[in-house]
Amino acid sequence: MATMALGSKGEAFQLEGQTWVCKNELPSDIIINIGEVSFHLHKFPLLRRSGLLQNMINDHQSEDGKGCILQLHDLPGGPKAFEHVAKFCYDVKFELNTLNVVSVRCAAEHLVMTETYLEENLIKQTEHFITEVFEHNWKESLRILETCQSFLPHSEDLQIISRCIDSLAVKACADPTIFSWPFVCSATNGRVMWNGIDAIGDKPRSPKADWWYEDVSLLSLPLYKRLILAIKSKGMKPEIVSGSLKDYAIKHIPTLNTMQANAISAQSETEQRVIIHELVELLPTEKGVNPTRFLVCLLRAAMILHANPSCWENLEKRVGAQLDEATVEDILIPNLGYTVETLYDVDCFQRIVESFMSVNQPVNDTYSPGIVDEGQYLINSTPSLTPMTMVAKLVDSYLGEVASDVNLKFPKFQALAAVIPSYARPSDDGIYRAIDIYLKSHPWLSDSDREQLCQLMNCQKFSLEACTHAAQNERLPLRVIVQVLFFEQLRLRTTIAGWFFVSDNIDNSNGHSSNICGISKNNNRRMVQSEISEKNGECGDEEMMNMENDDEVKLRIAQLEKECWSLKKDLEKLGKGKGFWRSLCSKFGGRTRQDFNGKQVFMEC
C-alpha cells in the first residue's frame, strides 16, 4: 500500500476511554467534541494551522476565560480523521495512505488548513499524495476511489472522484505494453511478477486487453458507470467495453443463472433490477460487439426480475439485430409470464425474429418450381452462411424444440414458421421435422389445419432421407405423400439421366458424338418437364381431393414406392457394366444404340 510519512516527533497522545489527552506538561486549554469522543488539546498548535478553529476559538471563549469547548460533530471523517489532524498540528509522526487520505483531505478542507496559515499545510500535503497515486498507481487509485463514497458530497466537491476516474480511464485505454503502469503485480506459481516481467527470471508476460476487468468489477454501480462512460469517451474499443460490462454483470447479477458461478455478491432483486437497467444503457450500440448469449441472458434475467418493458424491448432488438449468431440453446427462454401456457416464451422469440426481419428485408423469392438434377440439388442444398439462412435454420430448430409442447396453439406455431420466407431455406428438412413433431404431439388437429401446416414446406427441397421418411409418414395428408413420391421419382430420373450423359461425354473423344448426347439430354429434359406438366394437370386440386379415398390412388402410391426403391437399388450397382445402362434406359422409357464410334448412346422414345 502506498504511504507518505508526516511529522517528526514521537507519540504525544493517549486515549483514556473516549478521551484523547495530549501527554504534555502544559494543561490543555481547549476541548473539542466530535461525536462521543473528546480531544483535550492546546490552542496554539491549532491556531497556527486551521482557519476554522482560529475563528471558533475567538468566538467561543468560556465564561471564566480559562479555555473553551468546541463542537465539531459535522467534521468529515469524524474522530478518526481529526486524530490525524491533531497529530499533524503537533508535528507527531503518522502515515497517510490510500485508506485514510480522503478523510484527512476532506477534514483539512473543512478546517481551512491552507497555505494562508502555514506553508506545506495539510491540504497541500494530502493533495500531493493523491496526485502521486493517481499518476503512477492503478490499484491504489482504485482504493482511493472506493473510499470516496464514504465521504460524499465532500469528495465530489473536491473533485477527488472525477480526477481519480479520469486517471483510471487513461490507464485503462493505454497500451499496457508501452506504458509502465504498475498495475500488474501478482504471484504466479510462486513467482513474483511486476509489470508482466518475472522478478526472478527474464521471461516477459504481455498483459491482455482485459487486464482491468477484475479490478473495476468491485466498484459500486454509480462509480463503475462513471468509469465506463469515461473510458468510452476516450475511445476504448466497444468490444472491450462490452467485455467489462459482461464481467460486471456476472459478478453482481446472480439471476444470470448460466453465468453466476463467479458471482461475488448476493444482491436483492431490486438492486439487480437497477444494475440491469444501467448496464443495458451502457451497452455499445455496434452490431456484433456484445455476445448474443450474454444479451439473451440479460433478457432472461430482466424477465425474471420484472424489469421495465423498455428494457425488455431494448434487449429484444439487440438480440434480433444479431440473431444469426445465436444458438438454439441461447434462445430457449422459459416462459415466465403470469399466465404460463407454454414451456418456452414463443411470443418473445417471435418478436426477436420479427425484429431481425425488419432489419433484413426479404428479397423476391426467385426459387424455380422445376425439377433439378442431383448435382444442382446438392449445390442448392448446401447451407449458405448468410444471416437470413442461418436464422431460418435457427427458427426451424427452435420450432422442433417447442413443437412437442401440447399447449402450443396452432396459430402461434404457424405464425412463427411463416415469418421466414421460402427462399431463406436451402433445404426444408428442418421445417419438415418440426411440422412432423407438431402433428405427432397434436393428433387432434383437423385436416384443414394439417393442410395449412404442410403448405409451409416445399417437398422439392427435401433431402433423400426426408423424402423416404415423408413417403411413409401416416401423419401427413395423402396429397403431400403423393407429391413427395412424385417429385422424388422425377428427380431420380433426371439425376440418373444426367449421370448417364456425363459418363458418355467423358468416354467419348469425338466432338460430334458429344453433340448428339447434348441433344439427347435436352430432349430428355423436355420430356421430363412435359411429364411434370401432365402430372400437375392430372393432380389438380379438385381431382386429388376426390381421389384421396380411392383404391386407385393407393395403388399408384404403392407403384411409386416400388419404383423409387428399385431405382435406389440400381444406383448401388452403378458402374458394374453396360447392361446396367440398358436397364436404366428402359426404366426411363428410352433406348440405346451404338453410334459410329461404337459407344452406347441414350435415345428418347
C-alpha positions in Angstrom: 0.0 0.0 0.0 1.3 3.5 -0.9 2.1 5.6 2.1 3.5 9.0 3.0 5.2 9.8 6.3 4.4 13.1 8.0 5.7 14.6 11.3 8.9 14.2 13.2 8.0 13.8 16.9 7.1 10.7 18.8 3.7 9.7 20.0 2.2 12.5 22.1 -1.4 11.4 22.6 -3.0 8.9 24.9 -6.5 7.5 24.7 -8.4 7.3 28.0 -11.8 5.8 27.5 -13.4 8.1 24.9 -11.0 11.0 25.6 -7.8 11.8 23.8 -5.3 13.6 26.1 -2.1 15.3 24.9 0.9 14.0 27.0 2.3 17.4 27.5 3.4 19.1 30.7 1.1 22.0 30.0 -2.5 21.6 30.9 -5.0 21.6 28.0 -6.9 24.8 27.4 -9.4 23.6 24.7 -11.8 20.7 24.4 -13.1 19.6 21.0 -16.0 17.2 21.0 -16.6 15.1 17.9 -19.5 12.6 18.4 -18.8 10.7 21.6 -15.1 11.4 21.5 -13.3 14.4 23.2 -9.9 15.8 22.5 -8.1 17.8 25.2 -5.6 19.9 23.4 -3.9 23.3 23.3 -4.9 26.4 21.4 -1.6 27.5 20.0 -0.8 24.5 17.7 -4.4 24.6 16.3 -4.5 28.4 15.8 -1.4 28.3 13.6 -2.8 25.7 11.1 -6.6 25.9 11.0 -8.6 29.0 9.9 -11.9 27.5 11.1 -10.5 26.6 14.6 -9.0 30.1 14.8 -12.3 31.7 14.2 -14.2 29.3 16.5 -11.7 29.8 19.4 -12.0 33.6 19.1 -15.8 33.3 19.1 -16.3 30.7 21.8 -14.3 31.6 24.9 -15.6 30.2 28.1 -17.0 32.5 30.8 -14.1 32.0 33.2 -11.6 32.7 30.3 -9.6 29.6 31.1 -10.5 27.6 28.0 -13.2 26.8 25.5 -15.2 23.8 24.4 -15.9 23.4 20.6 -18.3 21.1 18.9 -17.2 19.6 15.5 -19.8 17.0 15.1 -20.1 17.7 11.3 -16.4 17.1 10.6 -15.9 14.8 7.6 -14.2 11.6 8.7 -15.3 12.1 12.4 -12.9 11.4 15.3 -10.6 9.2 13.3 -9.9 11.9 10.8 -9.4 14.6 13.5 -6.9 12.3 15.2 -4.6 12.6 12.2 -5.3 16.4 12.0 -4.3 16.8 15.6 -1.1 14.8 15.1 -0.2 17.0 12.1 -0.8 20.1 14.2 1.6 18.8 16.9 4.1 17.5 14.3 3.6 14.0 15.6 4.6 11.1 13.2 1.8 9.4 11.3 1.3 8.0 7.8 -1.0 9.0 5.0 -2.2 6.0 3.0 -4.8 5.3 0.4 -7.4 4.3 3.0 -7.2 7.5 5.1 -6.1 10.2 2.7 -9.6 11.0 1.5 -11.0 11.5 5.1 -7.9 13.6 6.1 -8.2 15.7 2.9 -11.9 16.4 3.5 -11.3 17.2 7.1 -8.4 19.6 6.2 -10.7 21.4 3.7 -13.4 21.7 6.4 -10.9 23.1 8.9 -9.5 25.5 6.3 -5.9 24.3 6.6 -4.5 26.3 3.7 -1.2 27.9 2.9 -2.5 31.2 4.3 -1.9 29.9 7.8 1.2 27.7 7.3 3.4 26.6 4.4 3.1 23.0 3.5 -0.1 22.8 5.3 -2.3 19.7 5.5 -4.3 20.4 2.3 -1.2 20.7 0.2 0.3 17.6 1.7 -2.7 15.4 1.1 -3.1 16.8 -2.4 0.5 15.9 -3.2 0.0 12.4 -2.1 -3.3 11.9 -4.0 -1.8 13.3 -7.2 1.2 11.0 -7.0 -1.0 8.0 -6.5 -3.3 8.9 -9.4 -0.4 9.4 -11.8 1.5 6.2 -11.0 -0.5 3.6 -9.3 -3.6 1.8 -10.7 -4.6 -0.3 -7.7 -4.0 2.4 -5.1 -6.1 4.8 -7.2 -8.9 2.3 -7.1 -8.7 2.1 -3.3 -8.9 5.9 -3.1 -11.9 5.8 -5.4 -13.7 3.2 -3.3 -13.2 5.2 -0.1 -14.6 8.4 -1.7 -18.2 7.1 -1.5 -18.0 7.3 2.3 -17.3 11.0 2.2 -19.8 12.3 -0.2 -20.5 15.0 -1.1 -17.2 16.4 0.2 -15.1 14.1 -2.0 -17.2 15.1 -5.0 -16.9 18.8 -4.3 -13.1 18.5 -4.0 -13.2 16.7 -7.4 -11.3 13.7 -6.0 -13.7 11.3 -7.7 -13.6 12.9 -11.1 -9.8 13.2 -11.1 -9.5 9.6 -10.0 -11.9 8.3 -12.7 -10.1 10.3 -15.3 -6.8 8.9 -14.2 -8.1 5.3 -14.3 -9.7 5.8 -17.7 -6.4 7.0 -19.1 -4.6 3.9 -17.8 -7.3 1.5 -19.0 -7.2 2.9 -22.5 -3.4 3.0 -22.7 -1.4 0.2 -24.2 0.0 -1.7 -21.2 2.9 -3.0 -23.3 4.0 0.6 -23.9 3.3 2.4 -20.7 4.8 1.1 -17.5 1.8 1.4 -15.2 2.5 -0.6 -12.0 -0.8 -2.4 -12.3 0.3 -6.0 -13.0 1.8 -7.2 -9.7 0.8 -10.7 -8.7 2.2 -14.1 -7.8 2.0 -16.8 -10.4 3.0 -20.3 -9.4 5.1 -18.8 -6.6 6.9 -16.4 -8.9 6.6 -12.7 -8.4 5.5 -10.7 -11.4 6.0 -6.9 -11.8 4.6 -5.2 -14.9 4.5 -8.6 -16.6 8.2 -9.3 -16.0 9.4 -12.2 -13.9 11.3 -10.7 -11.0 13.4 -13.9 -10.8 13.7 -14.9 -14.4 13.7 -13.0 -17.6 10.5 -14.2 -19.4 8.2 -11.3 -20.1 4.4 -11.6 -19.9 2.2 -9.4 -22.1 -0.9 -8.1 -20.4 -4.2 -8.7 -22.2 -6.7 -6.0 -23.1 -9.0 -7.2 -20.3 -6.4 -6.8 -17.5 -8.5 -4.2 -15.7 -11.9 -6.1 -15.7 -11.5 -7.8 -12.4 -10.4 -4.6 -10.5 -13.2 -2.4 -11.7 -15.9 -5.1 -11.2 -15.5 -4.5 -7.4 -16.7 -0.9 -7.7 -20.2 0.2 -6.8 -22.6 0.7 -9.6 -22.5 4.6 -9.6 -18.7 4.7 -9.7 -18.5 1.9 -12.2 -20.9 3.6 -14.5 -18.9 6.8 -14.4 -15.7 5.0 -15.1 -17.2 3.1 -18.1 -18.5 6.4 -19.5 -15.1 8.0 -19.1 -13.4 5.0 -20.8 -15.8 5.1 -23.7 -15.3 8.9 -24.1 -11.5 8.2 -24.5 -12.0 5.9 -27.5 -11.9 2.5 -26.0 -12.8 -0.3 -28.4 -16.5 -1.2 -28.0 -15.8 -4.9 -27.7 -13.5 -4.3 -24.8 -16.1 -2.1 -23.1 -18.7 -4.9 -23.7 -16.4 -7.5 -22.1 -16.1 -5.4 -18.9 -19.9 -5.0 -18.7 -20.3 -8.7 -19.1 -17.8 -9.4 -16.3 -19.6 -6.9 -14.0 -23.0 -8.4 -14.7 -21.8 -11.9 -14.0 -20.5 -10.8 -10.6 -23.4 -8.7 -9.5 -26.5 -10.3 -11.0 -26.8 -13.9 -9.6 -30.0 -14.2 -11.7 -27.9 -14.7 -14.8 -28.3 -18.4 -13.9 -25.9 -19.8 -16.6 -23.1 -17.4 -15.6 -23.5 -17.0 -11.8 -20.7 -19.3 -10.8 -18.4 -16.3 -10.3 -20.9 -14.0 -8.5 -19.4 -12.1 -5.7 -22.4 -10.6 -4.1 -25.9 -11.6 -3.3 -27.8 -8.6 -4.4 -31.5 -8.1 -3.7 -33.9 -8.3 -6.6 -34.4 -4.5 -6.6 -30.6 -4.0 -6.7 -30.2 -6.5 -9.5 -33.0 -4.8 -11.5 -31.3 -1.4 -11.2 -28.0 -3.0 -12.3 -29.6 -4.5 -15.4 -31.2 -1.2 -16.4 -27.9 0.7 -16.1 -25.9 -2.0 -17.9 -28.3 -2.1 -20.8 -28.0 1.6 -21.2 -24.2 1.3 -21.2 -24.0 -1.5 -23.8 -22.2 -0.5 -27.0 -24.6 0.0 -29.9 -22.4 -1.5 -32.6 -23.7 -4.8 -34.1 -21.9 -7.9 -33.1 -19.9 -6.3 -30.3 -22.0 -7.7 -27.5 -22.1 -11.5 -27.3 -25.5 -12.8 -28.3 -25.6 -15.3 -25.5 -24.8 -12.5 -23.0 -27.7 -10.4 -24.4 -30.1 -13.3 -24.1 -29.0 -14.0 -20.5 -29.7 -10.3 -19.7 -33.1 -10.6 -21.3 -33.9 -13.7 -19.4 -32.8 -12.0 -16.1 -34.8 -8.9 -17.0 -37.9 -11.1 -17.3 -37.3 -12.9 -14.0 -36.7 -9.6 -12.2 -39.7 -7.9 -13.9 -37.6 -5.1 -15.3 -39.2 -2.2 -17.2 -40.8 -3.1 -20.6 -38.5 -0.6 -22.2 -35.5 -2.7 -21.0 -37.1 -5.8 -22.5 -37.7 -4.1 -25.8 -34.2 -2.8 -25.9 -32.7 -6.2 -25.3 -35.0 -8.0 -27.8 -34.0 -5.5 -30.5 -30.3 -6.0 -29.7 -30.7 -9.8 -29.9 -32.7 -9.5 -33.1 -30.1 -7.4 -34.8 -27.6 -10.3 -34.4 -29.9 -13.3 -34.2 -27.8 -15.1 -36.9 -25.1 -15.5 -34.2 -27.4 -17.2 -31.7 -27.8 -20.9 -31.0 -31.0 -22.9 -30.1 -29.8 -23.3 -26.5 -29.4 -19.5 -26.2 -32.9 -18.6 -27.4 -34.9 -21.2 -25.5 -36.2 -18.7 -22.9 -38.5 -20.2 -20.3 -42.0 -18.7 -20.1 -42.1 -16.5 -17.0 -45.4 -14.8 -17.6 -48.3 -14.7 -15.1 -50.4 -16.9 -17.4 -47.9 -19.7 -18.3 -49.3 -21.7 -21.2 -46.2 -23.0 -22.9 -42.9 -24.1 -21.5 -40.9 -21.6 -23.6 -41.7 -18.0 -24.4 -42.7 -18.3 -28.0 -44.1 -14.8 -28.2 -40.7 -13.3 -27.1 -38.8 -15.3 -29.7 -41.3 -14.3 -32.4 -40.7 -10.6 -31.5 -37.0 -11.2 -31.8 -37.3 -12.9 -35.2 -39.6 -10.1 -36.5 -37.1 -7.5 -35.3 -34.4 -9.4 -37.3 -36.7 -9.5 -40.4 -37.4 -5.7 -40.1 -33.7 -5.1 -40.5 -33.1 -7.7 -43.1 -35.8 -7.1 -45.6 -36.7 -10.1 -47.7 -35.9 -10.1 -51.4 -38.0 -11.5 -54.1 -38.3 -15.3 -54.0 -36.7 -16.5 -57.2 -36.9 -20.2 -56.5 -38.0 -22.2 -59.6 -40.5 -25.0 -59.0 -39.0 -27.1 -61.8 -37.2 -30.3 -61.0 -33.4 -30.1 -60.8 -30.8 -32.8 -61.3 -28.8 -34.3 -58.5 -25.7 -32.1 -58.9 -27.7 -28.9 -58.9 -29.8 -30.1 -56.0 -26.7 -30.8 -53.9 -25.4 -27.3 -54.6 -28.7 -25.7 -53.7 -28.9 -27.9 -50.6 -25.6 -26.7 -49.2 -26.5 -24.2 -46.4 -25.4 -20.7 -47.2 -23.8 -18.8 -44.3 -25.8 -15.7 -44.9 -27.6 -14.2 -41.9 -31.1 -14.9 -43.3 -30.2 -18.6 -44.0 -28.7 -19.0 -40.6 -31.8 -17.5 -38.9 -34.0 -19.8 -41.0 -32.1 -22.8 -39.7 -32.3 -21.4 -36.2 -36.1 -20.9 -36.4 -36.6 -24.4 -37.7 -34.5 -25.9 -34.9 -36.5 -23.8 -32.4 -39.8 -25.0 -33.8 -38.5 -28.5 -33.5 -37.8 -27.9 -29.8 -41.2 -26.3 -28.9 -43.4 -28.4 -31.3 -43.8 -31.2 -28.7 -45.5 -28.8 -26.3 -49.2 -29.8 -26.3 -50.1 -26.3 -25.1 -48.6 -24.6 -28.1 -51.5 -23.3 -30.2 -51.7 -23.9 -33.9 -51.8 -20.2 -34.8 -48.6 -19.5 -32.9 -46.7 -22.3 -34.4 -47.9 -21.4 -37.9 -47.2 -17.7 -37.5 -43.7 -18.3 -36.3 -42.9 -20.8 -39.1 -44.3 -18.4 -41.7 -42.1 -15.5 -40.6 -39.2 -16.9 -42.6 -39.5 -16.6 -46.4 -39.2 -19.7 -48.5 -36.0 -18.6 -50.3 -34.2 -18.4 -47.0 -34.4 -22.2 -46.6 -31.9 -24.1 -48.9 -33.4 -27.3 -47.5 -36.8 -27.8 -46.0 -35.7 -30.8 -43.8 -35.8 -28.7 -40.7 -39.3 -27.3 -41.1 -40.5 -30.8 -42.1 -39.1 -32.2 -38.9 -40.7 -29.5 -36.8 -44.1 -30.0 -38.5 -43.9 -33.8 -38.1 -43.2 -33.4 -34.3 -46.1 -30.9 -34.0 -48.5 -33.3 -35.9 -47.4 -36.1 -33.6 -47.9 -34.1 -30.4 -51.3 -32.6 -31.6 -53.2 -35.6 -33.2 -56.5 -33.7 -32.8 -55.7 -31.2 -35.5 -58.3 -31.0 -38.3 -57.5 -32.0 -41.9 -57.7 -28.3 -42.8 -55.0 -27.3 -40.2 -52.8 -30.2 -41.4 -53.0 -29.0 -44.9 -52.2 -25.4 -43.9 -49.1 -26.6 -42.0 -47.9 -28.6 -44.9 -48.1 -25.6 -47.2 -45.2 -24.1 -45.2 -42.8 -26.7 -46.6 -41.6 -27.4 -50.2 -41.4 -31.1 -51.0 -39.0 -30.4 -53.8 -36.4 -29.1 -51.3 -36.4 -32.3 -49.2 -33.3 -34.5 -48.9 -33.4 -38.1 -49.8 -33.7 -39.1 -46.1 -36.6 -36.6 -45.6 -38.4 -37.9 -48.8 -38.0 -41.5 -47.6 -39.4 -40.6 -44.2 -42.3 -38.5 -45.6 -43.3 -41.2 -48.1 -44.1 -43.5 -45.1 -45.5 -40.8 -42.7 -49.1 -41.5 -42.0 -49.5 -38.2 -40.2 -49.1 -36.2 -43.4 -52.1 -35.6 -45.7 -52.3 -38.1 -48.5 -51.9 -35.2 -51.0 -48.5 -34.4 -49.6 -47.3 -38.0 -49.7 -48.2 -38.2 -53.4 -46.4 -35.0 -54.1 -43.3 -36.3 -52.3 -43.2 -39.6 -54.2 -43.9 -37.9 -57.5 -41.2 -35.2 -57.2 -38.7 -37.8 -55.9 -39.3 -40.1 -58.8 -38.8 -37.2 -61.3 -35.7 -36.1 -59.5 -34.2 -39.5 -59.6 -35.0 -39.9 -63.2 -33.3 -36.6 -64.1 -30.3 -37.3 -61.9 -29.6 -40.7 -63.4 -30.1 -39.4 -66.9 -27.7 -36.7 -66.2 -25.1 -39.2 -64.9 -25.5 -41.3 -68.0 -24.7 -38.4 -70.3 -21.8 -37.2 -68.2 -20.3 -40.7 -68.3 -20.8 -40.9 -72.1 -19.2 -37.5 -72.6 -16.1 -38.5 -70.6 -15.7 -41.7 -72.6 -16.4 -40.1 -76.0 -13.4 -38.4 -77.6 -15.4 -37.4 -80.7 -16.9 -33.9 -80.7 -19.8 -34.9 -83.0 -20.8 -37.7 -80.6 -20.8 -35.2 -77.7 -23.3 -33.0 -79.7 -25.6 -36.0 -80.1 -25.5 -36.6 -76.4 -26.3 -33.0 -75.7 -29.2 -33.0 -78.0 -30.5 -36.2 -76.4 -30.0 -34.7 -72.9 -32.0 -31.6 -73.8 -34.7 -33.8 -75.4 -34.9 -36.0 -72.3 -35.2 -32.9 -70.0 -38.0 -31.6 -72.2 -39.7 -35.0 -71.8 -39.4 -34.8 -68.0 -40.7 -31.2 -67.9 -43.6 -32.3 -70.1 -44.3 -35.1 -67.8 -44.3 -32.7 -64.8 -46.9 -30.5 -66.6 -49.0 -33.6 -67.4 -48.8 -34.9 -63.8 -49.6 -31.4 -62.4 -52.6 -31.4 -64.6 -53.6 -34.9 -63.6 -53.2 -34.0 -59.9 -55.3 -30.9 -59.8 -56.8 -29.7 -56.5 -60.4 -30.9 -57.1 -59.4 -34.2 -58.7 -56.9 -35.0 -55.9 -59.5 -34.3 -53.2 -61.9 -36.7 -55.0 -59.2 -39.4 -55.3 -57.9 -39.4 -51.7 -60.1 -42.3 -50.6 -59.9 -44.2 -53.9 -58.2 -47.5 -54.3 -56.5 -46.3 -57.5 -54.6 -43.6 -55.5 -53.3 -46.1 -53.0 -52.3 -48.4 -55.8 -50.4 -45.5 -57.5 -48.6 -44.8 -54.2 -47.5 -48.4 -53.9 -46.2 -48.4 -57.5 -44.3 -45.2 -57.0 -42.7 -46.5 -53.8 -41.7 -49.7 -55.5 -40.2 -47.8 -58.5 -38.2 -45.5 -56.1 -36.9 -48.5 -54.2 -35.9 -50.2 -57.5 -34.1 -47.0 -58.6 -32.1 -46.8 -55.4 -31.0 -50.4 -55.8 -29.9 -49.7 -59.3 -27.9 -46.7 -58.0 -25.9 -49.1 -55.8 -24.9 -51.1 -58.8 -23.7 -48.0 -60.6 -20.6 -48.7 -62.7 -21.0 -52.5 -62.9 -21.4 -52.7 -66.7 -23.1 -51.7 -69.9 -26.1 -53.8 -69.1 -26.8 -51.5 -66.2 -27.2 -48.5 -68.5 -29.6 -50.5 -70.7 -31.8 -51.3 -67.6 -31.8 -47.6 -66.6 -32.8 -46.6 -70.1 -35.7 -49.0 -70.1 -36.9 -47.6 -66.8 -36.9 -44.0 -68.2 -38.8 -45.0 -71.4 -35.7 -44.7 -73.6 -33.4 -47.0 -75.6 -29.8 -47.2 -76.5 -28.0 -47.6 -79.8 -24.4 -47.6 -81.0 -23.0 -44.5 -82.6 -20.4 -44.6 -85.3 -17.7 -45.0 -82.6 -19.3 -48.0 -81.1 -20.4 -46.1 -78.0 -23.8 -46.6 -76.3 -26.0 -43.5 -76.8 -29.3 -42.9 -74.9 -32.2 -42.0 -77.2 -35.6 -40.9 -76.1 -38.6 -42.9 -77.2 
